[in-house]
Amino acid sequence: MHETRESLRLLLERGMFQEAKRTLELALEAVHTQASQRQVLELLELVPATV
């Protein structure tokens, strides 16, 4: 999860919102526990809704 969070931070800093959203969609598919899914969904809220 730390790796995903760091990748997301870099993508958002660079304004690469489409890539950030895709990274989180892939992470959501990869995680299996509810706690992990909740973490990914919380991160997804950081991506602007217009993406």
Secondary structure, 3 states (H helix, E strand, C coil): CHHHHHHHHHHHHCCCHHHHHHHHHHHHHHCCCHHHHHHHHHHHCCCCCCC
